[in-house]
Amino acid sequence: MERNIVYKYITYGWIVFTIFLTTLRSSITYTDEMMYLGGLCCLFIIFISFIKKHKTIHLSYSDIIVLLWCVYTLIQGYIESSAHCGSIMASCTLLTSLYICFRKIFSNEFSKPKDYEIALIIIVATYIELCIGIFQIYRGTSFHEGQLITGSFFNSGPYSAFLMMGMVAAICFLHFKYHTFFPKHIRKIIKMMCIILLVLGASAFGVTMSRAAIITFTGITLYIFYDKYKTYRKLCFSLFVLLSIICIVLIYIKYPSAIGRVIVWYFCLKLFFSNFIFGVGLGNFQKSYAQMMCDINQKSNHSTFVNYYAQIDYSYCDILQIGTEQGMIGFVFCVILFSILLIGLHRKSHILFFTCLSLIIFSLSSYIFHLLPFQIIITVLMAWNVNTDRIHIHISKINMYTLYVAGLLINLLTTKIIYYKVCGINEFLKYNGSGFSIKEYKNLYSSCQEIPNYYINYAEALRKEHRYLDSNAILREGLNVSGDPNLYNMIGDNYKDMEFYTEALKSYQKAFYMLPNRLTPLFSIMKLYKIIGDKNQAQKYAIKVCLFHPKVSSYITREMKDEAYNELNKN
């Protein structure tokens, strides 16, 4: 009995530490958070190896899908050697290990936490995020220049999703009276915590103006309170009308962004169906999307929607991006796994079901499941959900230890790689990625392969040394991780300085067709024809520059237009 109690407290400690990892600063690529997760997985495996051994491995359908999807992802990553997808493969390895460890821990029903206990930990983590956000408002230290509040993320969208997740858990606590399961002396504290979180969270939504978070939270709240509809019919109807008006106003305020998302989804679907079985390859989304946009704009003129085009790094729909990169195979794995998760949680736990559902709905218009915090939370929920074993595999004690050792070595190796990557990235970001010598940029190459700014700064340093071909080689590598047309514009500048004017013109044209609402490529073409001495073409493009309406006007675009006007006045 004493051993079970100790085991239970250790299990709760693992869960608390794992979920609190989600409040560390997070981004798409390698982070300290991923490094800590690797260390946690190693400790997990060591801890599990000391637990009483069973000679039978019990597998559920979820376990099989998780393992198959992991293997498919890793194989695809190794095959696509041109793709810079190391962080995806590393997180896939760590998350699979985390899932297996939690499956083993949760298999002991005595120590398995209750659903409301996990939800309470999520609420406390949400409070931490909320405090980070309040501190950012007070100090003006958010991680995004154009946004007042981002929490531990680099954008207010994922931050809003995290708050929404905690607020949904708080609503469930109050509605389904989960706080009554706790001792009497802390029931009022938990109830007050939930109410304060809802008030502060709603206030934060007013700052972030996240449509997806507000609409998702509103929809789930109305669904939760559906059984109260008859009793409070007028109140519910009034709230529904009020919230509908707020959502419509938000969509109207951010109308260009909403239309832009729809356009992105349309082109991503085209990309998905054109690479139906295996997708474009792991980590190849940016390159493939930019190339497709270039081909489409070269063949036809989408003048109606051209001002809504934008440089994107994600499809802003997680399941669509999985389908685009991993094809129908990855798409099917994803749909089956999340279907099993939602069906299981719906039967076992109201609070975890609605918490999970809110994240899945939000992810349909965002990229939150590309971020480690949400991946960790969904992994914990998947492991907690499984309790039915379908397949039984008998294994000897020696082979069981062999599996533990293999798992530990894989996680140690992955964590070591992440550590070196994080050190390199931190070194690069220390000076905003600039001011390094060419030798220093070269030494950082293995660490910064997934950072677009690294290629731009490295190429610029090579260009200053008149190493134009080397600069172009680096820029072409950068096209694997970024859809920024500025990379092609820089390639054109290098060709222009080498007096390869035909190649320079092709690069400028490609930059324009990738994103035909940017003025820089047209201005570069005008200047190129001026250098060549073709006055007719220079004048023609000067007129185009003067008549062009860029998506975003700035001091730089006004200077370009002024120079074009001066060019016309000379003639």
C-alpha positions in Angstrom: 0.0 0.0 0.0 2.8 2.4 0.9 4.5 1.7 -2.3 1.4 2.5 -4.3 1.0 5.8 -2.4 4.6 6.8 -3.2 4.0 5.7 -6.8 0.9 7.8 -7.0 2.6 11.0 -5.7 5.5 10.4 -8.2 3.0 10.1 -11.0 1.3 13.3 -10.0 4.7 15.0 -9.9 5.4 13.8 -13.5 2.1 15.2 -14.8 2.5 18.6 -13.0 6.1 19.0 -14.3 5.1 17.9 -17.8 2.2 20.3 -18.1 4.1 23.2 -16.5 6.7 22.7 -19.3 4.0 24.1 -21.6 4.4 27.6 -20.0 8.0 28.0 -21.1 8.8 30.1 -24.1 7.8 28.2 -27.3 8.4 28.4 -31.0 8.1 26.1 -34.0 11.8 25.1 -34.1 14.2 23.9 -31.4 13.7 25.4 -27.9 14.8 24.9 -24.3 11.3 23.5 -23.7 12.1 20.6 -26.2 15.4 20.0 -24.5 13.8 19.8 -21.0 11.2 17.4 -22.5 14.0 15.2 -23.7 15.5 15.1 -20.3 12.1 14.4 -18.7 11.6 11.4 -21.1 15.0 9.9 -20.1 14.1 10.2 -16.4 10.7 8.7 -17.2 12.2 5.6 -18.8 14.7 5.1 -15.9 11.8 5.4 -13.4 9.6 3.0 -15.3 12.4 0.4 -15.6 12.3 0.1 -11.8 8.6 -0.6 -11.6 7.5 -4.2 -11.2 7.9 -5.9 -14.6 5.1 -7.6 -16.5 6.0 -10.3 -19.1 3.1 -9.1 -21.4 2.9 -5.9 -23.4 -0.7 -4.7 -23.8 -1.5 -2.6 -26.9 -4.6 -0.7 -27.8 -5.7 0.6 -31.1 -4.4 4.1 -30.2 -1.0 2.6 -29.4 -0.7 1.0 -32.8 -1.8 4.1 -34.6 0.7 6.3 -32.6 3.6 3.9 -33.3 2.7 3.5 -37.0 2.4 7.3 -37.5 5.7 7.9 -35.7 7.5 5.3 -37.9 5.9 6.8 -41.1 6.9 10.4 -40.0 10.5 9.4 -39.3 10.9 7.4 -42.5 9.5 10.3 -44.5 11.8 12.7 -42.8 14.9 10.6 -43.6 13.8 10.1 -47.2 13.2 13.8 -47.8 16.9 14.7 -47.4 16.4 18.1 -48.9 13.9 19.1 -46.3 15.0 20.8 -43.1 12.7 18.9 -40.8 15.0 17.9 -37.9 12.8 19.6 -35.2 9.7 17.8 -36.5 11.5 14.5 -36.2 12.9 15.3 -32.8 9.6 16.3 -31.4 7.9 13.2 -32.9 10.5 11.0 -31.2 10.1 12.7 -27.8 6.3 12.9 -27.9 6.1 9.2 -28.8 8.4 8.4 -25.9 6.3 10.6 -23.6 3.1 8.8 -24.7 4.6 5.4 -24.1 5.8 6.5 -20.6 2.4 7.9 -19.6 0.7 4.8 -21.0 2.8 2.7 -18.7 2.2 5.0 -15.7 -1.5 5.3 -16.3 -1.9 1.5 -16.6 -1.9 1.4 -12.7 -5.5 2.4 -11.9 -4.6 3.2 -8.3 -2.1 5.9 -9.3 -4.0 7.1 -12.5 -5.1 10.7 -11.8 -8.8 11.6 -12.1 -9.9 13.7 -15.0 -10.7 16.8 -12.9 -7.2 16.6 -11.3 -5.6 16.9 -14.8 -8.0 19.7 -15.6 -7.1 21.5 -12.4 -3.4 21.3 -13.4 -4.3 22.8 -16.8 -6.2 25.6 -15.1 -3.1 26.4 -12.9 -0.9 26.4 -16.0 -3.4 28.8 -17.6 -3.0 31.1 -14.7 0.8 31.1 -15.2 0.2 32.1 -18.9 -2.2 34.7 -17.8 0.3 36.2 -15.3 3.0 36.3 -18.0 0.5 38.2 -20.3 -0.4 40.7 -17.6 3.3 41.3 -16.9 3.9 41.9 -20.6 1.1 44.5 -20.8 2.7 46.2 -17.7 6.3 46.1 -19.0 5.7 46.1 -22.8 7.8 43.0 -23.2 5.7 40.8 -25.5 7.5 38.6 -28.0 5.8 40.3 -31.0 6.4 43.9 -31.9 2.9 44.4 -33.2 1.0 42.7 -30.4 0.6 43.8 -26.8 0.3 40.3 -25.3 1.7 36.9 -26.4 2.4 35.1 -23.2 5.2 32.5 -23.6 4.5 32.3 -27.4 5.6 34.5 -30.3 2.1 35.3 -31.4 -1.2 36.2 -29.7 -3.1 33.4 -31.5 -1.6 30.4 -29.6 -1.7 32.5 -26.4 -5.4 32.9 -26.9 -5.8 29.2 -27.6 -4.1 28.4 -24.3 -6.3 30.8 -22.3 -9.4 29.4 -24.1 -8.4 25.8 -23.2 -8.1 26.8 -19.5 -11.4 28.8 -19.6 -13.3 25.8 -21.1 -11.9 23.6 -18.2 -13.1 26.3 -15.7 -16.6 26.4 -17.3 -16.8 22.6 -17.0 -15.6 22.8 -13.3 -18.5 25.2 -12.5 -21.2 23.6 -14.6 -20.5 19.9 -13.8 -19.6 20.8 -10.2 -16.2 19.1 -10.3 -15.0 21.3 -7.4 -17.3 19.2 -5.1 -14.9 16.2 -5.5 -12.3 18.1 -3.5 -12.1 18.5 0.3 -14.5 21.1 1.6 -11.9 23.6 2.7 -10.6 24.1 -0.9 -13.9 23.9 -2.8 -14.5 27.6 -2.6 -10.9 28.4 -3.5 -11.2 26.3 -6.7 -14.6 27.8 -7.5 -13.2 31.3 -7.1 -10.2 30.4 -9.2 -12.4 29.3 -12.1 -14.6 32.5 -11.9 -11.5 34.8 -11.8 -9.9 32.9 -14.7 -13.1 33.4 -16.8 -13.2 37.1 -16.1 -9.5 37.7 -16.7 -9.4 35.4 -19.7 -12.4 37.3 -21.3 -10.5 40.5 -20.7 -7.4 39.1 -22.4 -9.6 38.1 -25.4 -10.5 41.8 -25.7 -6.7 42.6 -26.1 -5.7 39.7 -28.4 -8.9 40.0 -30.5 -8.6 36.4 -31.5 -11.7 35.4 -33.5 -11.0 31.7 -33.4 -10.7 31.7 -29.6 -13.8 33.8 -29.0 -16.0 31.8 -31.5 -14.7 28.4 -30.2 -15.2 29.4 -26.5 -18.6 30.8 -27.3 -19.8 27.7 -29.2 -18.5 25.2 -26.6 -20.0 27.2 -23.7 -23.4 27.3 -25.4 -23.2 23.6 -26.0 -22.3 22.9 -22.4 -25.2 25.0 -21.1 -27.6 23.5 -23.7 -29.4 21.5 -21.0 -30.2 24.8 -19.2 -31.7 26.4 -22.3 -35.3 25.8 -21.4 -34.9 27.2 -17.9 -33.0 30.4 -19.0 -34.3 30.6 -22.6 -34.4 34.4 -22.8 -31.0 34.9 -21.2 -29.4 32.3 -23.4 -30.9 33.8 -26.6 -29.8 37.3 -25.6 -26.2 36.1 -24.9 -26.2 34.2 -28.2 -27.3 37.3 -30.1 -24.8 39.5 -28.3 -21.8 37.1 -28.9 -22.9 36.6 -32.5 -22.7 40.3 -33.1 -19.3 40.5 -31.4 -18.0 37.7 -33.7 -19.4 39.3 -36.8 -17.8 42.7 -35.8 -14.4 40.9 -35.2 -14.6 39.2 -38.6 -15.4 42.5 -40.3 -12.6 44.3 -38.5 -10.1 41.6 -39.7 -11.8 41.0 -43.0 -8.6 40.9 -45.1 -7.1 38.3 -42.7 -10.3 36.2 -42.9 -10.3 36.2 -46.7 -6.6 35.5 -46.7 -7.1 32.4 -44.6 -9.8 31.1 -47.0 -7.5 31.7 -50.0 -4.6 29.9 -48.2 -6.9 26.9 -47.5 -8.0 26.8 -51.1 -4.5 26.7 -52.5 -3.4 24.2 -49.8 -6.2 21.9 -50.9 -4.9 22.1 -54.5 -1.5 21.2 -53.2 -2.9 18.3 -51.2 -4.7 16.8 -54.1 -1.8 17.2 -56.4 0.4 15.2 -54.0 -2.3 12.9 -52.7 -0.7 9.8 -51.4 2.6 10.8 -49.8 2.3 14.6 -49.8 5.0 17.1 -50.6 7.3 15.8 -47.9 8.0 16.5 -44.3 9.0 20.2 -43.8 8.5 21.0 -47.5 5.3 23.0 -47.1 6.8 26.5 -47.5 8.8 25.6 -50.6 6.0 23.7 -52.3 3.3 26.3 -51.5 5.6 29.2 -52.8 6.4 27.3 -55.9 2.7 26.5 -56.6 1.8 30.2 -56.1 4.5 31.2 -58.5 3.2 28.7 -61.2 -0.4 29.8 -60.7 0.3 33.5 -60.9 2.5 33.0 -63.9 -0.3 31.3 -65.8 -3.2 33.5 -64.8 -4.0 36.8 -63.2 -5.9 36.5 -59.9 -6.4 40.3 -59.7 -9.6 40.1 -57.5 -7.8 38.5 -54.6 -4.2 39.5 -55.2 -4.1 41.9 -52.3 -5.1 39.2 -49.9 -2.1 37.0 -50.8 0.5 36.7 -48.0 3.8 35.1 -47.3 2.9 32.0 -45.1 4.9 29.4 -43.3 1.8 27.3 -42.3 -1.6 26.4 -43.8 -3.4 27.8 -40.7 -5.2 24.5 -40.4 -3.2 21.8 -38.7 -5.0 18.8 -40.2 -4.7 20.3 -43.7 -1.0 20.9 -43.3 -0.5 17.3 -42.2 -2.3 16.2 -45.3 -0.3 18.5 -47.5 3.1 17.3 -46.1 2.3 13.7 -45.3 -0.4 13.0 -47.9 -3.4 10.8 -47.4 -1.5 8.4 -45.3 -0.7 11.0 -42.6 -4.1 12.5 -42.9 -5.8 9.1 -42.2 -3.5 8.5 -39.2 -4.4 11.9 -37.8 -8.2 11.5 -38.3 -8.3 8.0 -36.8 -6.2 9.0 -33.8 -8.2 12.1 -32.9 -11.5 10.3 -33.5 -10.5 7.6 -31.0 -9.4 10.3 -28.6 -12.7 12.3 -28.8 -14.9 9.2 -28.7 -13.1 7.9 -25.6 -13.1 11.2 -23.7 -16.8 11.7 -24.5 -17.6 8.5 -22.7 -15.2 9.0 -19.8 -14.9 12.7 -19.0 -16.9 15.8 -19.8 -14.2 18.2 -18.7 -11.3 16.6 -20.7 -13.6 16.0 -23.7 -14.6 19.7 -24.0 -11.0 20.9 -23.2 -9.7 18.6 -26.0 -12.5 19.6 -28.4 -11.8 23.3 -28.0 -8.2 22.8 -29.0 -9.1 20.7 -32.0 -11.7 23.2 -33.2 -9.2 26.1 -32.8 -6.5 24.1 -34.7 -8.8 24.1 -37.8 -7.9 27.8 -38.3 -4.5 27.9 -36.7 -1.2 26.1 -36.2 -1.3 25.3 -32.5 -0.5 21.6 -32.9 2.8 22.6 -34.5 3.8 24.0 -31.1 5.2 21.8 -28.4 2.9 23.0 -25.5 -0.2 21.8 -27.2 1.5 18.7 -28.5 2.4 17.8 -24.9 -1.2 18.4 -23.6 -2.8 16.4 -26.3 -0.2 13.5 -25.7 -1.1 13.4 -22.0 -4.8 13.3 -22.9 -4.3 10.5 -25.4 -2.3 8.4 -22.8 -5.0 9.0 -20.1 -7.8 8.1 -22.5 -6.5 4.6 -23.3 -7.5 1.8 -20.9 -8.7 -1.0 -23.2 -6.0 -3.4 -24.4 -6.7 -5.3 -27.6 -3.4 -7.0 -28.4 -1.2 -8.9 -25.9 2.5 -9.6 -26.7 4.4 -11.9 -24.4 8.0 -10.8 -23.9 10.9 -12.1 -21.7 12.5 -10.0 -19.0 15.8 -9.6 -20.9 13.9 -8.3 -24.0 11.9 -5.9 -21.8 15.2 -4.4 -20.5 16.5 -4.3 -24.0 13.6 -2.1 -25.0 14.1 0.2 -22.0 17.8 0.6 -22.9 17.0 1.2 -26.5 14.4 3.8 -25.6 16.8 5.5 -23.2 19.6 5.7 -25.8 17.3 7.1 -28.5 16.0 9.8 -26.1 19.5 10.6 -24.9 20.8 11.0 -28.5 17.8 13.1 -29.4 18.2 15.3 -26.4 21.9 15.7 -27.1 21.2 16.8 -30.7 18.5 19.3 -29.4 21.0 20.7 -26.9 23.6 21.5 -29.5 20.9 23.0 -31.8 19.5 25.2 -29.0 23.0 26.4 -28.1 23.6 27.4 -31.8 20.3 29.1 -32.2 20.7 31.0 -29.0 24.1 32.2 -30.2 22.6 33.3 -33.5 19.7 35.1 -31.9 21.9 36.8 -29.2 22.8 39.6 -31.8 19.6 39.3 -33.8 21.4 37.1 -36.3 23.7 39.8 -37.7 27.3 40.9 -37.2 28.9 37.5 -37.6 31.9 36.7 -39.8 31.5 34.2 -42.6 33.4 31.6 -40.6 31.0 32.1 -37.7 28.0 31.8 -40.0 29.5 28.6 -41.4 30.0 27.1 -37.9 26.3 27.9 -37.0 25.0 26.2 -40.2 24.1 22.8 -38.6 22.2 24.5 -35.8 20.3 27.2 -37.8 19.1 25.2 -40.8 15.4 25.9 -39.9 15.7 29.6 -39.3 15.0 31.7 -42.5 16.8 34.8 -41.2 20.0 32.8 -40.9 20.1 32.3 -44.7 19.4 35.9 -45.4 22.1 37.2 -43.1 24.6 34.6 -44.2 24.0 35.4 -47.8 24.3 39.1 -47.2 27.6 38.6 -45.5 28.9 36.6 -48.5 27.5 39.3 -50.9 29.6 42.0 -49.1 32.7 39.8 -49.8 31.6 39.6 -53.5 31.1 35.9 -53.2 27.9 36.0 -55.3 27.7 32.4 -56.3 28.2 31.2 -52.7 25.5 33.8 -51.6 23.0 32.4 -54.1 23.7 28.8 -53.0 22.9 29.8 -49.4 19.7 31.6 -50.6 18.5 28.6 -52.5 18.9 26.5 -49.4 16.8 29.1 -47.6 14.0 28.5 -50.0 13.5 25.1 -48.4 12.4 26.7 -45.2 10.8 30.0 -46.3 8.4 31.2 -48.9 9.7 34.8 -48.7 10.1 36.2 -52.2 12.9 38.4 -50.9 15.2 35.4 -51.2 14.7 35.4 -55.0 15.0 39.2 -55.1 18.4 38.8 -53.4 19.4 36.1 -55.9 18.5 38.5 -58.7 20.7 41.2 -57.1 23.7 38.8 -57.0 23.2 37.9 -60.7 22.8 41.6 -61.5 26.2 42.4 -59.8 27.8 39.5 -61.8 26.2 41.1 -65.0 24.1 37.9 -65.6 21.1 40.0 -66.5 19.0 37.3 -68.0 19.2 35.2 -64.8 18.6 38.3 -62.7 15.4 39.1 -64.6 14.2 35.5 -64.2 14.8 35.7 -60.4 13.0 39.1 -60.1 10.1 37.8 -62.1 9.9 34.7 -59.9 9.9 36.9 -56.8 7.0 38.9 -58.2 4.9 35.9 -59.1 5.4 34.3 -55.7 3.7 37.3 -54.1 2.3 39.7 -56.7 1.2 42.3 -54.2 4.8 43.3 -53.4 6.4 46.3 -55.1 10.1 45.4 -54.6 10.5 42.9 -57.5 8.9 45.3 -60.1 11.1 48.1 -58.9 14.2 45.8 -59.2 13.2 45.0 -62.8 12.9 48.7 -63.6 16.3 49.3 -62.3 17.7 46.3 -64.1 16.4 47.6 -67.5 17.9 51.0 -66.6 21.3 49.4 -66.1 21.0 47.3 -69.3 20.1 50.5 -71.2 16.6 49.4 -72.4 14.8 52.7 -72.0 11.4 51.4 -73.3 11.3 48.5 -70.8 12.6 50.7 -68.0 9.8 53.3 -68.7 7.2 50.5 -69.0 8.1 49.1 -65.6 8.4 52.7 -64.1 4.7 53.2 -65.1 3.8 49.8 -63.5 5.6 50.9 -60.3 3.8 54.2 -60.2 0.4 52.6 -60.7 1.0 49.7 -58.4 -1.0 49.4 -55.1 1.0 47.4 -52.6 -0.7 45.4 -49.9 1.2 47.3 -47.3 2.3 50.9 -47.9 5.5 52.2 -46.2 8.2 54.8 -46.4 10.2 52.4 -48.6 7.4 51.9 -51.1 6.9 55.6 -51.3 10.6 56.1 -52.0 10.3 53.5 -54.8 7.4 55.3 -56.4 9.1 58.6 -56.2 12.2 57.2 -58.0 9.9 55.7 -60.6 8.2 59.1 -61.1 11.6 60.8 -61.5 12.5 58.2 -64.1 9.4 59.0 -66.1 10.0 62.7 -65.8 13.5 62.4 -67.2 12.0 60.9 -70.4 
